[in-house]
Amino acid sequence: MKVSVRAYGSIREIVGAERPGDIVEVDVAPGSTVASVAEYLGVSPGMVFLAILDGEPCDLAARVGEGAEVTLMPPFTGG
């Protein structure tokens, strides 16, 4: 099933998105979780500070459905 992924910071570089907020489309198995989508893209779940599923903050164990949009954000830095 197709899932759209938006990634920011260091995670964006891992998934191959050119600019922050660019969408990367992936095909994952039915029943996949946010964590398994991240791992499919080469992102360790430990790197994800905030995950958002279809516009709502979620746990990495949340199941994704066909056409879902997942946002992955690393820890924030700066001051």
N, CA, C and O atoms as CSV, one atom per row, in Angstrom:
chain,resi,resn,atom,element,x,y,z
A,1,MET,N,N,0.841,-1.179,0.000
A,1,MET,CA,C,0.000,0.000,0.000
A,1,MET,C,C,0.883,1.237,0.000
A,1,MET,O,O,1.994,1.213,0.528
A,2,LYS,N,N,0.395,2.305,-0.585
A,2,LYS,CA,C,1.179,3.538,-0.703
A,2,LYS,C,C,0.995,4.421,0.535
A,2,LYS,O,O,-0.115,4.599,1.038
A,3,VAL,N,N,2.119,4.966,1.007
A,3,VAL,CA,C,2.158,5.876,2.143
A,3,VAL,C,C,3.044,7.056,1.766
A,3,VAL,O,O,4.090,6.873,1.142
A,4,SER,N,N,2.637,8.255,2.137
A,4,SER,CA,C,3.445,9.460,1.911
A,4,SER,C,C,4.196,9.784,3.196
A,4,SER,O,O,3.634,9.724,4.290
A,5,VAL,N,N,5.463,10.125,3.051
A,5,VAL,CA,C,6.293,10.442,4.215
A,5,VAL,C,C,6.917,11.822,4.030
A,5,VAL,O,O,7.520,12.114,2.997
A,6,ARG,N,N,6.762,12.660,5.044
A,6,ARG,CA,C,7.460,13.944,5.116
A,6,ARG,C,C,8.510,13.796,6.217
A,6,ARG,O,O,8.231,13.245,7.282
A,7,ALA,N,N,9.710,14.288,5.952
A,7,ALA,CA,C,10.776,14.152,6.942
A,7,ALA,C,C,11.529,15.466,7.057
A,7,ALA,O,O,11.653,16.221,6.093
A,8,TYR,N,N,12.019,15.715,8.240
A,8,TYR,CA,C,12.725,16.965,8.539
A,8,TYR,C,C,14.073,16.668,9.167
A,8,TYR,O,O,14.318,15.565,9.657
A,9,GLY,N,N,14.955,17.680,9.147
A,9,GLY,CA,C,16.270,17.584,9.787
A,9,GLY,C,C,17.095,16.442,9.233
A,9,GLY,O,O,17.070,16.169,8.032
A,10,SER,N,N,17.818,15.782,10.101
A,10,SER,CA,C,18.708,14.697,9.676
A,10,SER,C,C,17.939,13.526,9.077
A,10,SER,O,O,18.489,12.781,8.265
A,11,ILE,N,N,16.691,13.353,9.458
A,11,ILE,CA,C,15.886,12.265,8.903
A,11,ILE,C,C,15.612,12.520,7.420
A,11,ILE,O,O,15.593,11.584,6.621
A,12,ARG,N,N,15.402,13.773,7.055
A,12,ARG,CA,C,15.149,14.130,5.656
A,12,ARG,C,C,16.290,13.649,4.776
A,12,ARG,O,O,16.063,13.124,3.686
A,13,GLU,N,N,17.509,13.828,5.248
A,13,GLU,CA,C,18.673,13.414,4.471
A,13,GLU,C,C,18.712,11.894,4.290
A,13,GLU,O,O,19.105,11.405,3.231
A,14,ILE,N,N,18.312,11.160,5.305
A,14,ILE,CA,C,18.327,9.694,5.238
A,14,ILE,C,C,17.309,9.185,4.225
A,14,ILE,O,O,17.602,8.262,3.464
A,15,VAL,N,N,16.115,9.776,4.207
A,15,VAL,CA,C,15.064,9.283,3.311
A,15,VAL,C,C,15.226,9.795,1.885
A,15,VAL,O,O,14.525,9.338,0.982
A,16,GLY,N,N,16.138,10.737,1.671
A,16,GLY,CA,C,16.425,11.208,0.330
A,16,GLY,C,C,15.547,12.341,-0.160
A,16,GLY,O,O,15.470,12.576,-1.366
A,17,ALA,N,N,14.880,13.052,0.741
A,17,ALA,CA,C,14.079,14.213,0.344
A,17,ALA,C,C,15.016,15.394,0.124
A,17,ALA,O,O,15.928,15.627,0.917
A,18,GLU,N,N,14.789,16.131,-0.948
A,18,GLU,CA,C,15.675,17.250,-1.262
A,18,GLU,C,C,15.486,18.440,-0.330
A,18,GLU,O,O,16.464,19.053,0.097
A,19,ARG,N,N,14.238,18.773,-0.011
A,19,ARG,CA,C,13.942,19.946,0.828
A,19,ARG,C,C,13.076,19.536,2.005
A,19,ARG,O,O,12.339,18.553,1.919
A,20,PRO,N,N,13.156,20.285,3.114
A,20,PRO,CA,C,12.277,20.001,4.251
A,20,PRO,C,C,10.816,20.012,3.797
A,20,PRO,O,O,10.379,20.921,3.092
A,21,GLY,N,N,10.084,19.007,4.206
A,21,GLY,CA,C,8.672,18.933,3.881
A,21,GLY,C,C,8.352,18.246,2.575
A,21,GLY,O,O,7.183,17.991,2.287
A,22,ASP,N,N,9.385,17.930,1.758
A,22,ASP,CA,C,9.138,17.184,0.528
A,22,ASP,C,C,8.525,15.826,0.877
A,22,ASP,O,O,8.840,15.238,1.911
A,23,ILE,N,N,7.665,15.350,0.019
A,23,ILE,CA,C,7.014,14.056,0.243
A,23,ILE,C,C,7.777,12.962,-0.488
A,23,ILE,O,O,8.148,13.109,-1.652
A,24,VAL,N,N,8.003,11.857,0.226
A,24,VAL,CA,C,8.581,10.651,-0.349
A,24,VAL,C,C,7.483,9.596,-0.292
A,24,VAL,O,O,6.945,9.312,0.777
A,25,GLU,N,N,7.151,9.017,-1.445
A,25,GLU,CA,C,6.122,7.976,-1.502
A,25,GLU,C,C,6.792,6.613,-1.376
A,25,GLU,O,O,7.814,6.355,-2.011
A,26,VAL,N,N,6.207,5.737,-0.546
A,26,VAL,CA,C,6.737,4.387,-0.380
A,26,VAL,C,C,5.602,3.383,-0.449
A,26,VAL,O,O,4.452,3.704,-0.152
A,27,ASP,N,N,5.934,2.177,-0.838
A,27,ASP,CA,C,5.008,1.049,-0.799
A,27,ASP,C,C,5.400,0.187,0.385
A,27,ASP,O,O,6.529,-0.297,0.467
A,28,VAL,N,N,4.465,-0.001,1.299
A,28,VAL,CA,C,4.722,-0.826,2.480
A,28,VAL,C,C,3.639,-1.892,2.585
A,28,VAL,O,O,2.595,-1.797,1.939
A,29,ALA,N,N,3.893,-2.884,3.387
A,29,ALA,CA,C,2.947,-3.980,3.575
A,29,ALA,C,C,1.731,-3.525,4.384
A,29,ALA,O,O,1.859,-2.687,5.277
A,30,PRO,N,N,0.564,-4.070,4.078
A,30,PRO,CA,C,-0.603,-3.781,4.912
A,30,PRO,C,C,-0.302,-4.133,6.369
A,30,PRO,O,O,0.382,-5.119,6.645
A,31,GLY,N,N,-0.809,-3.332,7.291
A,31,GLY,CA,C,-0.564,-3.558,8.712
A,31,GLY,C,C,0.711,-2.916,9.215
A,31,GLY,O,O,1.059,-3.079,10.385
A,32,SER,N,N,1.425,-2.183,8.354
A,32,SER,CA,C,2.666,-1.534,8.779
A,32,SER,C,C,2.388,-0.484,9.846
A,32,SER,O,O,1.305,0.098,9.911
A,33,THR,N,N,3.388,-0.263,10.672
A,33,THR,CA,C,3.315,0.770,11.698
A,33,THR,C,C,4.184,1.953,11.281
A,33,THR,O,O,4.949,1.867,10.321
A,34,VAL,N,N,4.058,3.043,12.005
A,34,VAL,CA,C,4.917,4.199,11.749
A,34,VAL,C,C,6.379,3.782,11.905
A,34,VAL,O,O,7.224,4.183,11.105
A,35,ALA,N,N,6.682,2.985,12.923
A,35,ALA,CA,C,8.056,2.516,13.138
A,35,ALA,C,C,8.547,1.684,11.964
A,35,ALA,O,O,9.692,1.842,11.540
A,36,SER,N,N,7.709,0.802,11.430
A,36,SER,CA,C,8.159,-0.030,10.311
A,36,SER,C,C,8.330,0.783,9.030
A,36,SER,O,O,9.184,0.458,8.206
A,37,VAL,N,N,7.530,1.836,8.850
A,37,VAL,CA,C,7.712,2.739,7.712
A,37,VAL,C,C,9.069,3.436,7.845
A,37,VAL,O,O,9.824,3.524,6.877
A,38,ALA,N,N,9.371,3.929,9.047
A,38,ALA,CA,C,10.658,4.583,9.289
A,38,ALA,C,C,11.808,3.623,8.996
A,38,ALA,O,O,12.762,3.981,8.305
A,39,GLU,N,N,11.716,2.413,9.518
A,39,GLU,CA,C,12.776,1.431,9.313
A,39,GLU,C,C,12.924,1.083,7.833
A,39,GLU,O,O,14.042,0.899,7.352
A,40,TYR,N,N,11.823,0.991,7.115
A,40,TYR,CA,C,11.858,0.718,5.676
A,40,TYR,C,C,12.687,1.772,4.944
A,40,TYR,O,O,13.374,1.466,3.969
A,41,LEU,N,N,12.618,3.005,5.419
A,41,LEU,CA,C,13.350,4.112,4.817
A,41,LEU,C,C,14.776,4.254,5.353
A,41,LEU,O,O,15.511,5.151,4.938
A,42,GLY,N,N,15.167,3.367,6.275
A,42,GLY,CA,C,16.515,3.412,6.818
A,42,GLY,C,C,16.660,4.286,8.043
A,42,GLY,O,O,17.774,4.625,8.443
A,43,VAL,N,N,15.517,4.658,8.651
A,43,VAL,CA,C,15.524,5.532,9.828
A,43,VAL,C,C,15.285,4.684,11.072
A,43,VAL,O,O,14.256,4.018,11.185
A,44,SER,N,N,16.221,4.708,11.989
A,44,SER,CA,C,16.045,4.014,13.262
A,44,SER,C,C,14.932,4.699,14.049
A,44,SER,O,O,14.938,5.924,14.169
A,45,PRO,N,N,13.977,3.940,14.588
A,45,PRO,CA,C,12.917,4.561,15.381
A,45,PRO,C,C,13.452,5.432,16.523
A,45,PRO,O,O,12.773,6.365,16.952
A,46,GLY,N,N,14.657,5.139,17.020
A,46,GLY,CA,C,15.256,5.949,18.072
A,46,GLY,C,C,15.606,7.358,17.622
A,46,GLY,O,O,15.809,8.243,18.453
A,47,MET,N,N,15.679,7.574,16.306
A,47,MET,CA,C,15.978,8.900,15.767
A,47,MET,C,C,14.736,9.795,15.703
A,47,MET,O,O,14.844,11.008,15.523
A,48,VAL,N,N,13.562,9.186,15.853
A,48,VAL,CA,C,12.304,9.930,15.697
A,48,VAL,C,C,11.877,10.504,17.035
A,48,VAL,O,O,11.525,9.766,17.956
A,49,PHE,N,N,11.910,11.828,17.135
A,49,PHE,CA,C,11.459,12.520,18.342
A,49,PHE,C,C,9.945,12.714,18.318
A,49,PHE,O,O,9.275,12.594,19.344
A,50,LEU,N,N,9.417,13.016,17.131
A,50,LEU,CA,C,7.984,13.257,16.977
A,50,LEU,C,C,7.518,12.605,15.694
A,50,LEU,O,O,8.109,12.802,14.632
A,51,ALA,N,N,6.440,11.817,15.799
A,51,ALA,CA,C,5.808,11.227,14.624
A,51,ALA,C,C,4.385,11.763,14.538
A,51,ALA,O,O,3.687,11.894,15.543
A,52,ILE,N,N,3.980,12.066,13.322
A,52,ILE,CA,C,2.630,12.583,13.078
A,52,ILE,C,C,2.005,11.714,11.998
A,52,ILE,O,O,2.606,11.486,10.948
A,53,LEU,N,N,0.799,11.232,12.261
A,53,LEU,CA,C,0.073,10.395,11.314
A,53,LEU,C,C,-1.203,11.109,10.920
A,53,LEU,O,O,-2.071,11.351,11.759
A,54,ASP,N,N,-1.318,11.447,9.651
A,54,ASP,CA,C,-2.494,12.149,9.122
A,54,ASP,C,C,-2.837,13.392,9.944
A,54,ASP,O,O,-4.001,13.656,10.245
A,55,GLY,N,N,-1.789,14.154,10.301
A,55,GLY,CA,C,-1.972,15.434,10.970
A,55,GLY,C,C,-2.097,15.389,12.479
A,55,GLY,O,O,-2.272,16.429,13.114
A,56,GLU,N,N,-2.010,14.197,13.069
A,56,GLU,CA,C,-2.131,14.054,14.520
A,56,GLU,C,C,-0.886,13.387,15.098
A,56,GLU,O,O,-0.427,12.381,14.558
A,57,PRO,N,N,-0.326,13.927,16.189
A,57,PRO,CA,C,0.808,13.253,16.835
A,57,PRO,C,C,0.427,11.808,17.169
A,57,PRO,O,O,-0.709,11.528,17.552
A,58,CYS,N,N,1.375,10.912,17.020
A,58,CYS,CA,C,1.073,9.501,17.259
A,58,CYS,C,C,2.271,8.782,17.857
A,58,CYS,O,O,3.387,9.300,17.892
A,59,ASP,N,N,2.006,7.595,18.317
A,59,ASP,CA,C,3.015,6.682,18.819
A,59,ASP,C,C,3.626,5.951,17.623
A,59,ASP,O,O,2.964,5.799,16.596
A,60,LEU,N,N,4.842,5.509,17.734
A,60,LEU,CA,C,5.485,4.779,16.641
A,60,LEU,C,C,4.802,3.450,16.348
A,60,LEU,O,O,5.001,2.875,15.277
A,61,ALA,N,N,4.001,2.956,17.284
A,61,ALA,CA,C,3.289,1.696,17.083
A,61,ALA,C,C,1.976,1.881,16.325
A,61,ALA,O,O,1.292,0.899,16.037
A,62,ALA,N,N,1.612,3.124,15.996
A,62,ALA,CA,C,0.365,3.384,15.277
A,62,ALA,C,C,0.407,2.724,13.904
A,62,ALA,O,O,1.420,2.782,13.207
A,63,ARG,N,N,-0.689,2.105,13.529
A,63,ARG,CA,C,-0.795,1.462,12.217
A,63,ARG,C,C,-1.147,2.495,11.145
A,63,ARG,O,O,-1.965,3.387,11.368
A,64,VAL,N,N,-0.523,2.357,9.995
A,64,VAL,CA,C,-0.800,3.255,8.880
A,64,VAL,C,C,-1.725,2.554,7.894
A,64,VAL,O,O,-1.681,1.333,7.743
A,65,GLY,N,N,-2.556,3.338,7.231
A,65,GLY,CA,C,-3.456,2.790,6.228
A,65,GLY,C,C,-3.078,3.283,4.847
A,65,GLY,O,O,-2.199,4.132,4.701
A,66,GLU,N,N,-3.736,2.755,3.846
A,66,GLU,CA,C,-3.520,3.165,2.454
A,66,GLU,C,C,-3.695,4.670,2.332
A,66,GLU,O,O,-4.694,5.225,2.790
A,67,GLY,N,N,-2.722,5.327,1.713
A,67,GLY,CA,C,-2.797,6.764,1.488
A,67,GLY,C,C,-2.463,7.621,2.692
A,67,GLY,O,O,-2.616,8.842,2.640
A,68,ALA,N,N,-2.010,7.007,3.778
A,68,ALA,CA,C,-1.677,7.759,4.990
A,68,ALA,C,C,-0.502,8.699,4.734
A,68,ALA,O,O,0.313,8.473,3.839
A,69,GLU,N,N,-0.435,9.755,5.540
A,69,GLU,CA,C,0.713,10.651,5.510
A,69,GLU,C,C,1.403,10.597,6.862
A,69,GLU,O,O,0.796,10.865,7.899
A,70,VAL,N,N,2.676,10.246,6.832
A,70,VAL,CA,C,3.492,10.128,8.033
A,70,VAL,C,C,4.528,11.241,8.019
A,70,VAL,O,O,5.197,11.454,7.008
A,71,THR,N,N,4.666,11.948,9.124
A,71,THR,CA,C,5.714,12.956,9.267
A,71,THR,C,C,6.674,12.480,10.343
A,71,THR,O,O,6.252,12.083,11.429
A,72,LEU,N,N,7.961,12.520,10.042
A,72,LEU,CA,C,9.000,12.087,10.978
A,72,LEU,C,C,9.904,13.268,11.291
A,72,LEU,O,O,10.436,13.911,10.386
A,73,MET,N,N,10.076,13.551,12.587
A,73,MET,CA,C,10.900,14.680,13.008
A,73,MET,C,C,11.930,14.222,14.031
A,73,MET,O,O,11.598,13.489,14.962
A,74,PRO,N,N,13.184,14.651,13.862
A,74,PRO,CA,C,14.218,14.316,14.842
A,74,PRO,C,C,14.124,15.275,16.032
A,74,PRO,O,O,13.315,16.202,16.016
A,75,PRO,N,N,14.941,15.060,17.056
A,75,PRO,CA,C,14.977,16.019,18.164
A,75,PRO,C,C,15.333,17.420,17.658
A,75,PRO,O,O,16.139,17.577,16.742
A,76,PHE,N,N,14.730,18.408,18.259
A,76,PHE,CA,C,14.981,19.797,17.880
A,76,PHE,C,C,16.229,20.302,18.574
A,76,PHE,O,O,16.504,19.931,19.716
A,77,THR,N,N,16.990,21.151,17.890
A,77,THR,CA,C,18.183,21.747,18.468
A,77,THR,C,C,18.141,23.243,18.238
A,77,THR,O,O,17.342,23.742,17.446
A,78,GLY,N,N,18.989,23.933,18.922
A,78,GLY,CA,C,19.069,25.382,18.727
A,78,GLY,C,C,18.688,26.133,19.992
A,78,GLY,O,O,18.454,25.544,21.047
A,79,GLY,N,N,18.635,27.429,19.853
A,79,GLY,CA,C,18.348,28.187,21.063
A,79,GLY,C,C,17.645,29.464,20.802
A,79,GLY,O,O,17.342,30.204,21.738
